[in-house]
Amino acid sequence: MVADPVAALLAELSVEEKLALLHQAVPALPRHGLAAFHTGAEAAHGVAWEGIATVFPQPVGMAASWDPELLHRVGDVVGTELRAKHAADPGIGLNAWAPVVNPLRHPRWGRNEEGFSEDPWLTAELAGAYAAGMRGDHPRRWRVVPTVKHFCGYNNEADRDVSDSQLRRRVLHEYELPAYRGPIAAGAVGAVMASYNLINGRPAHVSADLLDELRSWTPDSLLVVSDAFAPGNLADSQAYFDDHLQSHAAALRAGMDSFTDNGRDSGPTLERLRGALDAGLITITDVDRAVERVLRLRERLGELDDHDPYAGIGPDDLDRPQHRELAREAAAAGAVVLRNDGLLPLPPRGRIAVTGPFAHRVLTDWYSGTPPYTVSLAEALREAVGTDGEVRVADGADRVTLQPIGRDGLLRNRDGRLVADGLTSEDGTPEPAAVFAITDWGHGVITFTADDGRLWTVPKGRWVRAEAERVGGWVVQESFRLHRHGDGTWSIRHLGTGKWLRVDVAGGLSAEHLDLADATRFRLEVIVDGRAEVTAAAAWAETVIVTAGNEPHLLGRETADRPDLALPEPQSALLRIARAVNERVLLAIVSSYPYALDGDEAGTAAVVWTCHAGQELGHGLVDVITGAVEPGGRLAQTWPAPDNRLPDLFDYDIIRSRATYWYSDQRPLYAFGHGLGYSRVEYGDLKINSADPPDRVSVRVGNVGDRPAVEVVQAYVSAPEHRLPFPRRLAGWRRVRLEPGESRIVEITLRPEAFMIFDVTRSKSIIERGSYDIGIGAAADDLRGTVTVLLDGEEVGPHDLTTPVPAAAFDHCERARLAPREPLRGEIVAATDGMISFRSVDLGDHDHLEFRVRRSGRVDGRVEVTLDGRSLGSVPATETWQTRRLPARGPGGELRLRLVRAAVDTIRAD
């Protein structure tokens, strides 16, 4: 047996074979016994894009369970099913591109559904559990190699490949990095994917300092893969390098190992890497370093020897009964009761109306697999009610016919193609006009559904057909917009192509005209009034369930951020209609993200949220609203109130902008950690141990109601008065089940990191000396008890200017930006007219300040300096880096630099 098969294989590979290993699509290398290999299998909440597989709730919904053990079991199933797919088709890779650990900093982010939580440590714990489940429990061999993504500072879809995420040091080390560090340090993942964006002016894919930081968290090999087409962006959209030879060479030197570019065509990547090697831009040592990491990953999967403990997994391990049971359990665990004015739990009997777009729909998202079946809310409710009542469905969609002006009714051809003339039935009589349901998802974005449930689509860029099973695709082809003319006729625009629909001379309906004047006008006749149906159903029912939420491919998804946080107006209108005729109304929200519900919406008798929870959505939601399962879901993300001021989507400085529950001073609609049960739980006095910092807190909790209760007991730490303050952070939690009348002491382990800040004066994480408030409760805004402790931590002193201090270590900045010092490493601060300040500096015995400065544009600038409120003058900033001096007397104080068309690298006393 070879002592190190990777080292032995690396020594045998030719240069061309080595380079071939650096693209996503790796060919077979028969002389070395290596099969073809492919990085990247999508597995955000089940195996995606590879046929039938169990579809679990979206990650943001699984996170609402606050249950790492559950997520570990879900990951175990996903890892098993990916192995099963691989057994049937070895071309399906075992390097899973999941989980997404970007903290959910902003609720307008289009990919909110893919992340876990607003809190980085809750994200790390839950995503790490999911990844560990996929990985398997063998100490050396991995069932699947998970990949955390997208590293880092990525929460916007608009301009995502050219936007610059400004992450000052405290935000980077306290908020962004912990979400990645947890799963990596725990050994739950073996790879990291870099993000599309720039970080402090430098593309993430060549941010060498940050990639080094990642690898410092683990003694094991860590593969870094690029996001799709991102290597090409370096010289194209980002224009960070002059050509692709330079960009690919820089990425490899920075720590990128696997290039995902040009689909399965590795030719351009290999040509660029070979060219960079021949030109001396990279060395064979650089190549070997990356190749070794690729081979280490494959070694973990059992490719380099005969020992693969997961080799017995096969196609029979897909869609097992226990997988279906777990999908239902996960769907129920992530449902959150947001409000309950005594309506819930709802007895499964009597007359129940289910209205809105999710009454009978179960939707999937871009990263969903193909579920083996789905259970809608109405189906699950009918199953629960049985013969004890009746469930009536009214989805609120208008059913219409569309008649082209001057022609007969719009008809659906037998093969699904939409045409306007000439169709007759077998007995020769004209076929009736087809009736289509119009669902308005908000902002005028609609879908048309035929009576067989098929959606209008433009599958090949021209002809409109009623054949799509669901909304989907990288460019959605199933969405449209209506335009009403002054004479009451309508034209239809296909949003996927931006073209208007027209009936041609042969009667075919096509999307091929950019000018509205060329569009066919239709007479739209409402056959069934959707709102009237909802009114009738709500008046008939004893209880009404109004469903609302989003279509995951529209108005917020990868490539598109949300336009706003409001509930879609057509759905809000259905809620108003139901409430006008019935007081017993439950608003059931099915969505990928939070909504800022207005007063009427939030004032509904009961409000429950679930994500798009996969194949068992209906069962999971009905289990919770009927009380078959006690609600234990808690929000892992704040739901803002309508009047809350959200920071700009591109502002990543959560400290300055007071963003996330960590720093917000606004009262949300539903706070982080919020969620209700059907019983009442009381909290007693809390106690902490005497460690410094305390590592355990305990509290007695008692169920004083007559039903079982699932309580998520949460601990928070606050240090608002410190030199480097923070208002609140989650420090730990414990999920407990209490029977009626049961009381017990719950002990929570506190993360030491919850007490830590990143001390920019010494560039390290510390616990600052001072007092801390430790609170216990049911949500971030519902603390039932608080104790204050005094910790003997470290003093945060002044910036010591007797040695050079990076300008990037500022305490505060306005209108200034972090920027690269060198292409791959280092940071400076630049501004057209901005300011950075250092709260306190120490000059020692020196009487001058030195600044390493240059101009930040094409025109010379200056840096104006103020020390402890006294102007010291200014220094010029010219084309090249220069060291400039100013007299400075006194012990120190606050140092403020105004940068006018200037960049600053370092500051020191002299």
Buried (B, 14 or more C-beta within 10 A) or exposed (E): EEEEBBEEBBEEBEEEBBBBBBBBBBBEBEEEEBEEBBBBBBBBBBBBBBBBBBBBBBBBBBBBBBBBEBBBBBBBBBBBBBBBBBBBEEEBBBBBBBBBBBBBBBBBBBBBBBBBBBBBBBBBBBBBBBBBBBBBEBEEBBBBBBBBBBBBBBBBBEEBBBBBBBBBBBBBBBBBBBBBBBBBBBBBBBBBBBBBBBBBBBBBBBBBBBBEBBBEBBEEBBBBBBBBBBBBBBBBBBEBBEEBBBBBBBBBBBBBBBBBBBEEEBEBBBBBBBBBBEEEBBBEEBBBBBBBBBBBBBBBBBBBEEEBBBEEBEEEBBBBEEBBEBBBBBBBBBBBBBBBEEBBBBBBBBBBBBBBBBBBBBBBBBBBBBBBEBBBBBBBBBBBBEEEBBBBBBBBBBBBBBBBEEBBBBBBBEEBBBBBBEBEEEEEEEBEBBBBBBBBBBBBBBBBBBEEEBBBBBBEBBBBBBBBEBBBBEEBBBBBBBBEEEEEBBBBBBBBBEBBBBBEEEBBBBBBBEEEEEBBBBBBEEEEBBBBBBBBBBBBBBBBBBBBBBBBBBBBBBEBBBEBBBBBEBBBBBBEBBBEBBEBBBBBBBBBBBBBBBEEBBEBBBBBBBBBBBBBBBBBBBBBBBBEBBBBBBBBBBBBBBEBEBBEBBBBBBBBBBBBBBBBEEEBBBBBBBBBBBBEBEBBEBBBEEEEBBBBBBBBBBBBBEBBBBBBBBBBBBBEEBBBBBBBBBBBBBBBEBEEEBEEEBBBEBBBBBBBBBBBBBEEBBBBBBEBBBBBBBBBBEBBBEBEBEBEBEEBEBBBBEEBBBBBBBBBBEEBBBBBBEBBBBBBBBBBEBBBBBBBBBBEEBEBBBBBBBBBEEEBBBBBBBBBEEEBEBBBBBEEEBEBEBEBEEEBBBBBBBBBBBBBBBBBBB
